[in-house]
Amino acid sequence: MLEFSSAEYAAILLSLKVSVVATILSLPFGFAVAYAMTYRKFRGKVALDVFVNLPLTLPPVVIGYILLLLLGQRGFIGQHVLQPLGIKLIFTWKAAVIATAVVGFPLLVRSIRIGMETIDQGLLQASCSLGAGWFDTMLTIILPLSLRGVIAGSALMFARGLGEFGATIIVAGNIPGVTQTIPLAIYEYASSPSGDAMAIALCVVSIVISVAVLLFHEYLSRRMTRGD
Amino acid sequence: MELRVAIRKRFTSFDLNVDFTVSQDRIGVFGPSGSGKSTLVNLIAGLQQPDDGIIQLDGTTLFDAKTNVPTERRRIGIIFQHPHLFPHLSVRRNLLYGHTRCTPENRKIDIDSLVGVLQIGHLLERGVNNLSGGEKQRVALGRAILSNPRLLLMDEPLSALDDTLRFQIIPYLRGACENFGIPYLFISHSLLEMRLMADRVIVFDNGRQTAETTPEELARDRMGISTVGYINLLHLTNPRERGGITSFQWGTEELLVSTEGGTGENLFELSSKDVILFKKHPEAISARNLLHCQVVRTFASGRKIGVELSCGGERLVAEVVAEAAAELGIAEGVEIFAAIKASAFRELR
């Protein structure tokens, strides 16, 4: 029987932690961007759309490198924002959260947008005529009616976060117990001559977590449908 | 209520250009599909913005060159063609949506009295997705009324319902608004609905108002061009089964109608085309109703002549061509006989 050491447990926990934190932090921004893209008319909408979706088409390594250039000690944000505040992100688990958030963000926005686009415009006009302003309508009509999209997007983003490798290894490194997530640990075991068994075991853990996330998403969706 | 609307709005396909002031509480906006009626609703409600002009309600400016009060602050309720009930809220929470957003000083209608008028008390704790079409439209009406609007815009609220439901809902629409003193603008392409809902009608075509009249005058004007003629609306009471057909009381007259029973008071429609006039009492005819009437007045409509008759204290409109009118010697005060087949009546509710 194969037993995990503390490093493997740390990798599993860190993967979960990074994905959960990245998803939760992205949710309000994802919702706001999806709202703006669905309901607002403004200049630069196409540019925002391209910018938000760029991580879907860019290699994660490129994203990681751009983040490193921005957040590193000599980077624009690193030098002018983070350093004065005494914040160090690169090669910490927080950098992994940022990488995961950037890579998964378009999936979150897309799902929420699809959820919003299915809402009947008549409902929004009705809520307006009943005295609800845009923020009120957003909270009381749009948010609950796009909740399936929010949940689907969160599940997708979380699952994508679990698999995040390229961007994470560049901005957070592969430090066991500190920034080593499941994919990074698998990469390390797969590169060592005697690590196959442990790599496979971690693959199984990945599959179990992913299946659990998808089942949870399915369960919530069914419950919401029944709630109709 | 006084509503002044003088606005213009350009679209690629047509221009909307209206200028009217109405002061009655039950106003109809009548016109064919695509004539701009719904656009007018959107502009008055603030869902769309006019290019220029002015909209005033009871002396308050809702829109002009300097002002554009947002929809949520206009206090104008809307009943749409589809009920647009919030699917994630119960009937009660749908009803209270606008009520809770209304300032306390404007909150004059309470849910209990409204629920009684609309007969939706048994639905309150239910979700809205399993309600019937008529129940949904009643809840939508209740939700709009509970928001205590200064004006209610009804944009073809009956067009998505079948005929039976339409005429069941009309008393609720009219009754609830009268009960709670809410003026309304009723938009429809149905002349029959106009006559049941409005006291004054603005006729609309191609983005412009073409006339302002009463529903009755409009119906008479259109008799000659309408394929169904003028529709007489008859409130018949006291139904009694009589040899396969039903006898009803109509004023002091009795009418025989091919229908199965009745509920006490029923509304029937009868086309002016289905009334045959006789100068003298015929010996025997197949039509089951022969009424002794007096000509009250005549009116020209297209190529037809409308003949308004007084029968047992009630009014009936028949239509004839000019040649028949001359043969019958139709003139004000002339006594005449009107024959109507029992199968010519159509029950509305």
Interface residues (C-beta under 8 A of the other chain):
Chain A: D120 G122 L123 Q125 A126 S127 C128 S129 L130 G131 A132 G133 D136 T140 I141 P144 L145 G227 D228
Chain B: A45 G46 L47 P70 T71 E72 R73 R75 I76 G77 I78 F80 H82 H84 F86 P87 H88 Y97 G98 R101 C102 G127 N129 A140 R143 A144 S147
